[in-house]
Amino acid sequence: MKLKKLALLGIALLMLTSCAAQPVELIDFLDKNTGEIDYEGMTFTIADSGSAGGTCLLMPNEDIVPSVRSEMLFSRYDEIEETYNCEVEIIMYLGEILTIKKATGEAYADLMNLRLNTVYEQFDSGYLFPFNEIPKIDLSSGNYGSQQLIEALTWNGDTVAIFPQYWGIMTPNFCDAVYFNPEVFTMINIPTPHELYETDSWDWKALEQIGKACSSISTEDRPVYLSTLNNYFVRMMILSNGGEYISETADGRYEYGMLTDETITAIEKSHNFYTQGYLFKYPGSVAEALDLFVKNQIALIAEYSVQGISTDGGVIGSKMQGAYGWAFNPKGPNSLDQTTGLISNENQYIVATIDKAAEENALGSFIDILFHPLGEEPNDWVDTFLTMNFYDEESKEVFMTKFENTIFDHVVFAYQNDTIYEMLLKAAETGSVRENVEKLQSQVNAKLDEGINKGK
């Protein structure tokens, strides 16, 4: 069933005409006669750190990334202002200005969009207000991350940040993803990952067969690959084999967790695929790999999920001439669950400052309104979102299942993402796996002890 058929213009019009979320009961600002919230002209200020290269901003720059989601957000702000009698002000987060404001005791913003290491620093200084103490916020609603994510962002009993699942629509880049090209599977006469999954055959043996089949139809002028050698592929292999980067100890501390058989085996298998010529190692940007993918020269590609929110050609959907699919992770020999995704963003964490959270008792209902899915009904966004991103029901189900089962990647607590991912790539390329993995143990543990483990 082909779901992706709505024109972008039609989507934009639908989103522009969608209504704000239903009013949330709030005693202080509730009009007893109408039952509606009236913020009485209050201004809510949000400081945006400008994360993700302009694609996930709370106030997107249309000159940089024209997107349907941008229209949704602008429409949402207008609707909130009109419906609830308030002003939504978005400012650019600047650390130096925050430092000055803190020193003088002045308010900077009601909400801020920060990197995780900045979250810890600001909360430790006493400037942030824990979300679990803000009235009218239901942290178990699913709007602010899975329960596992909420628990990961709860330090010593205080939920210090949220990772909104819905920024007008679903958070654009929420976890890792595996895309596949059905045309390549037709070319090599092998069932698709969807079909293999149904027969419990979507595993590392299947990857081996796909790699061999792709090599058999490769020519010097037109090579065909299983996938690409990038850190996302290695991460897929680790997750699919029950491995991890950071482990949690019995006493609640975090430590380097990569020196396990599950993780080492996954990296070694990635190296094996590479030496057999099954993986394309692109020298530049991911765009080179995507070009081969859309030209039917790569069977599957592991990346971070970027849904079809942009009209600038920055996502797979805008490049493909035909269909593509979303797949679960292929099962490794030690796999316990193929349907789990990892959220490993360092950015996009929303925090609340002391001022309005403590004094006005209005921030909770405002947050619920701001990050509620667009539409008159809670799931109105789903039909439009699915139409934009999926060609078949199976891919839709893969995405929604991974979304629901996403777990937090504790590697972000070490603030060593780039270092770890660079190491994974080097280990998978050279084959010196245990040697490369051991090199980072003391460095990562030291960072964890300086941050998240402090006081434990």
C-alpha positions in Angstrom: 0.0 0.0 0.0 1.6 3.3 -1.0 1.1 5.9 1.7 3.4 8.6 0.4 1.1 10.4 -2.1 0.1 13.8 -0.6 1.6 16.8 -2.3 3.6 19.0 0.0 1.4 22.0 -0.8 -1.6 20.0 0.5 0.3 19.0 3.6 1.3 22.5 4.3 -2.3 23.7 4.0 -3.5 21.0 6.3 -0.9 21.9 8.9 -1.6 25.6 8.6 -5.3 25.0 9.3 -4.8 22.6 12.2 -6.0 23.8 15.6 -4.2 24.2 18.9 -4.3 21.5 21.6 -7.3 21.4 23.8 -7.0 23.7 26.8 -5.5 22.3 29.9 -7.3 23.0 33.2 -5.3 25.5 35.2 -6.9 27.1 38.3 -5.0 30.4 38.3 -5.6 31.2 34.6 -8.9 29.5 34.0 -11.9 31.6 33.0 -14.7 30.2 35.1 -17.3 31.3 32.6 -15.8 29.8 29.5 -13.6 27.0 30.9 -10.7 28.3 28.8 -7.2 29.3 29.8 -6.4 33.0 29.7 -2.8 33.9 30.3 -3.7 37.6 30.5 -1.1 38.8 28.1 1.8 36.9 29.7 5.0 36.4 27.6 6.7 33.0 27.5 10.3 33.3 26.4 12.2 30.3 25.0 15.9 30.4 24.4 16.9 28.2 21.5 20.4 26.8 21.2 20.2 26.4 17.5 20.8 22.7 17.5 21.0 20.2 14.6 22.2 22.6 11.9 18.9 24.5 11.7 16.7 21.5 11.1 15.2 21.1 14.6 15.0 24.7 15.8 12.0 26.0 17.8 12.1 29.0 15.5 13.4 27.5 12.2 15.2 29.6 9.7 13.3 29.3 6.5 16.2 30.7 4.5 18.3 27.7 5.6 15.9 24.9 5.9 12.5 25.4 4.2 10.2 22.8 5.7 6.7 21.7 6.3 7.5 21.4 10.0 8.5 25.1 10.1 5.0 26.0 8.9 3.6 23.9 11.6 5.6 25.5 14.3 4.8 29.1 13.1 1.2 28.1 12.9 1.3 26.6 16.4 2.8 29.8 17.9 0.1 32.0 16.3 -2.6 29.7 17.5 -1.3 29.6 21.1 -1.0 33.4 21.2 -4.6 33.8 19.9 -6.2 31.1 21.8 -4.6 31.6 25.2 -4.0 35.4 25.2 -0.2 35.3 25.5 3.0 36.0 23.5 5.5 33.3 22.5 9.0 34.9 22.2 11.8 32.8 20.7 15.4 34.1 21.3 18.7 32.7 20.5 20.4 31.0 23.4 23.8 32.6 24.2 25.9 31.2 27.1 27.6 34.5 27.8 24.3 36.3 28.2 23.0 33.6 30.5 26.1 34.0 32.7 25.5 37.8 33.0 21.8 37.3 33.7 22.5 34.8 36.4 25.1 37.0 38.0 22.6 39.9 38.2 19.7 37.8 39.3 17.7 38.7 36.1 15.4 36.3 34.3 16.8 35.0 30.9 14.1 32.7 29.6 11.3 30.4 30.8 12.5 27.5 28.7 15.8 26.8 27.2 16.9 24.3 24.5 20.3 23.1 25.6 23.0 20.5 25.0 23.0 17.8 27.7 26.4 18.8 29.2 25.1 22.3 29.6 22.0 21.0 31.3 24.0 19.3 34.0 26.1 22.4 34.5 23.2 24.7 34.8 21.2 22.4 37.1 24.2 21.9 39.3 24.5 25.6 39.7 20.9 25.8 41.0 19.5 27.8 38.0 17.1 25.2 36.7 13.7 24.0 38.0 13.0 20.3 38.0 10.0 19.3 35.8 8.6 16.9 38.4 7.9 19.9 40.6 6.1 21.9 37.9 2.3 21.7 38.2 0.2 20.4 35.3 2.9 18.3 33.6 2.3 14.6 33.1 5.8 13.1 32.6 4.2 9.7 31.9 2.1 11.0 29.0 4.7 10.1 26.3 4.9 13.6 25.1 8.2 14.2 26.8 10.0 11.0 26.0 9.7 7.3 27.0 9.7 6.4 30.6 13.2 5.1 30.2 14.3 8.4 28.8 12.6 10.3 31.7 14.4 8.1 34.2 17.7 8.8 32.5 17.1 12.5 32.8 16.1 12.2 36.4 19.1 12.8 38.6 18.9 12.3 42.4 15.1 12.4 42.2 14.9 15.6 40.0 13.8 15.4 36.3 16.1 18.1 35.1 15.2 18.0 31.4 12.7 16.7 28.9 13.1 15.6 25.3 9.8 16.4 23.6 8.5 13.7 21.3 6.4 16.2 19.4 7.7 19.5 18.1 4.7 20.3 15.9 5.1 16.8 14.6 7.2 14.0 15.9 10.7 14.9 16.9 12.6 14.8 13.5 15.6 12.8 14.6 14.8 10.7 17.5 16.9 7.5 17.1 18.9 5.3 14.8 17.3 3.9 11.6 17.9 1.2 9.0 16.6 2.1 5.5 16.6 -0.5 2.7 16.2 -0.2 -1.1 13.6 -2.7 -2.4 14.9 -2.4 -5.9 18.3 -3.8 -4.9 16.7 -6.8 -3.2 14.8 -7.5 -6.5 18.1 -7.2 -8.4 19.8 -9.8 -6.1 16.7 -12.0 -5.8 16.7 -12.0 -2.0 13.6 -11.3 0.2 13.4 -7.8 1.7 14.1 -7.2 5.4 10.4 -7.1 6.0 9.9 -10.6 4.5 13.0 -12.0 6.3 11.7 -10.6 9.6 8.4 -12.3 9.2 10.2 -15.7 8.9 12.6 -14.9 11.8 15.4 -14.8 9.2 16.5 -11.1 9.4 19.8 -11.7 11.0 23.6 -11.5 10.5 23.5 -14.6 8.2 21.1 -12.7 6.0 23.5 -9.7 5.9 26.2 -12.1 4.7 24.0 -13.5 1.9 23.0 -10.0 0.8 26.7 -8.9 0.8 27.7 -11.9 -1.4 24.7 -11.3 -3.7 25.6 -7.7 -4.2 29.2 -8.5 -4.9 28.1 -11.0 -7.5 26.4 -8.3 -9.6 29.0 -5.6 -9.0 31.1 -4.4 -11.9 34.1 -2.0 -11.9 31.9 0.7 -13.3 28.9 0.0 -11.1 29.7 -1.5 -7.7 26.9 -2.7 -5.5 27.2 -2.9 -1.8 25.5 -4.4 1.2 25.8 -1.1 3.2 28.2 1.6 4.2 31.1 1.5 6.7 30.1 4.3 9.1 29.6 4.6 12.8 25.9 4.1 12.4 26.4 0.7 10.8 28.7 -0.4 13.6 26.3 0.9 16.2 23.5 -1.1 14.5 25.6 -4.2 14.8 26.4 -3.5 18.4 22.7 -2.9 19.3 21.6 -5.9 17.3 23.9 -8.1 19.3 22.9 -7.0 22.8 26.0 -4.8 23.2 26.2 -1.3 24.8 28.6 1.6 25.2 27.9 2.7 28.8 26.8 0.3 31.5 24.9 1.1 34.7 26.2 -0.5 37.8 24.1 -1.9 40.7 24.7 1.2 42.7 23.4 3.6 40.0 26.8 4.7 38.6 27.7 4.7 35.0 30.9 3.2 33.5 32.5 2.3 30.1 30.7 -0.8 28.9 32.2 -1.7 25.6 34.6 -4.4 26.7 32.0 -7.1 26.5 31.9 -10.1 24.1 28.7 -8.8 22.6 30.2 -5.4 21.6 33.6 -6.8 20.5 32.0 -9.5 18.4 29.7 -6.9 16.7 32.7 -4.6 15.8 34.7 -7.6 14.5 31.8 -8.7 12.3 31.6 -5.2 10.9 35.3 -5.4 10.0 34.7 -8.8 8.4 32.0 -7.3 6.2 34.3 -4.5 5.2 37.3 -6.7 4.3 35.0 -8.8 2.1 34.1 -5.7 0.1 30.5 -5.6 1.3 30.7 -2.1 2.7 31.2 1.2 0.9 33.5 3.6 2.9 32.6 7.1 1.8 35.4 9.6 2.1 33.2 12.7 2.4 29.7 13.4 3.6 26.8 11.0 3.9 25.4 12.5 0.7 27.8 10.3 -1.3 26.4 7.2 0.3 22.8 8.4 -0.2 23.6 9.0 -3.9 24.6 5.4 -4.3 21.6 4.3 -2.3 19.1 6.1 -4.5 21.0 4.8 -7.6 20.3 1.2 -6.5 23.9 0.5 -5.6 23.5 0.1 -1.8 21.0 -2.4 -0.4 20.6 -0.9 3.1 21.9 2.1 4.9 22.2 2.7 8.7 21.8 6.3 9.7 20.1 8.5 12.3 16.4 8.8 11.5 15.6 12.0 9.7 11.9 12.1 8.8 10.6 13.8 5.7 10.1 17.3 7.2 12.2 19.3 4.7 11.5 20.3 1.1 15.2 21.0 0.4 16.3 17.5 -0.6 18.0 16.8 2.7 16.3 13.5 3.4 16.1 10.2 1.6 12.4 10.6 0.7 13.1 13.7 -1.3 15.9 12.0 -3.3 14.3 8.6 -4.0 12.6 8.1 -7.4 10.9 5.0 -6.1 10.0 3.4 -2.7 12.3 2.7 0.2 11.7 0.9 3.4 12.4 1.1 7.1 13.7 -2.1 8.8 14.3 -3.4 12.3 17.9 -4.2 13.3 19.2 -7.6 11.9 19.5 -10.1 14.7 22.9 -10.9 16.0 23.8 -14.2 17.9 23.3 -12.5 21.3 20.3 -10.4 20.3 17.5 -10.1 22.8 15.4 -7.5 20.9 15.4 -6.3 17.3 12.8 -3.6 17.8 14.7 -1.2 20.0 16.1 2.1 18.9 18.8 4.3 20.6 18.3 8.0 21.2 21.8 9.5 21.4 21.2 13.2 20.8 23.5 15.6 22.6 21.1 18.5 21.8 17.4 19.4 22.0 16.9 19.0 25.8 14.4 21.4 27.1 15.0 22.8 30.6 13.0 25.2 32.8 14.5 28.1 34.6 13.6 29.0 38.2 11.7 32.2 37.6 8.3 31.5 36.0 8.3 27.8 37.0 8.4 28.8 40.7 6.5 32.0 40.7 3.7 32.0 38.1 2.4 28.4 38.2 1.7 28.8 34.5 4.6 27.1 32.8 3.3 23.5 33.2 0.1 24.1 31.1 2.1 26.2 28.6 4.6 23.3 28.0 1.8 20.9 27.5 0.2 23.2 24.9 3.5 23.9 23.2 4.7 20.3 22.8 1.3 18.6 22.3 0.9 17.0 18.8 -0.7 19.4 16.3 -4.4 18.8 15.4 -7.8 18.9 17.0 -7.4 15.3 18.1 -4.3 13.9 19.8 -3.4 11.7 16.7 -4.3 14.1 13.9 -0.6 14.5 13.1 -0.1 10.8 12.5 -1.9 10.5 9.1 0.0 13.5 7.6 3.3 12.3 9.1 2.9 8.8 7.8 1.9 9.9 4.4 5.0 12.0 4.1 7.5 9.2 5.2 6.3 5.7 4.4 5.5 3.7 1.2 4.2 0.7 3.0 2.4 -0.4 6.2 5.4 -2.5 7.3 7.7 0.4 7.3 5.2 2.5 9.3 5.0 -0.2 11.9 8.8 -0.5 12.1 9.0 3.2 12.8 6.2 3.4 15.3 7.5 0.3 17.2 11.0 1.7 17.4 9.6 5.0 18.5 7.8 3.4 21.3 10.7 1.1 22.3 13.5 3.7 22.1 15.9 3.6 24.9 18.4 6.3 26.0 22.0 6.0 24.9 23.9 6.8 28.0 27.1 7.5 26.0 25.9 11.1 25.8 26.6 11.4 29.6 30.3 11.1 28.8 30.2 13.9 26.2 32.5 11.8 24.1 30.1 10.9 21.2 32.5 12.0 18.5 35.5 10.3 20.1 33.7 7.0 20.6 32.2 7.0 17.1 35.5 7.8 15.6 37.0 4.9 17.5 34.2 2.5 16.3 34.9 3.4 12.7 38.7 3.0 13.1 38.3 -0.4 14.9 35.9 -1.7 12.3 38.2 -0.5 9.4 41.5 -1.8 10.8 40.4 -4.9 12.7 42.4 -3.9 15.8 39.2 -4.0 17.8 40.0 -4.7 21.4 43.1 -2.5 21.3 41.1 0.5 20.0 38.2 -0.2 22.4 40.5 -0.4 25.5 42.1 3.0 24.7 39.0 5.0 25.6 38.1 3.2 28.9 39.9 5.5 31.3 39.0 8.7 29.3 35.3 7.9 29.2 35.1 6.8 32.9 36.8 10.0 33.9 34.2 12.1 32.1 31.4 10.1 33.6 32.9 10.7 37.1 33.2 14.4 36.5 29.6 14.6 35.5 26.7 12.2 35.9 28.5 10.1 38.6 29.3 13.1 40.8 27.8 12.6 44.2 26.9 9.0 43.7 
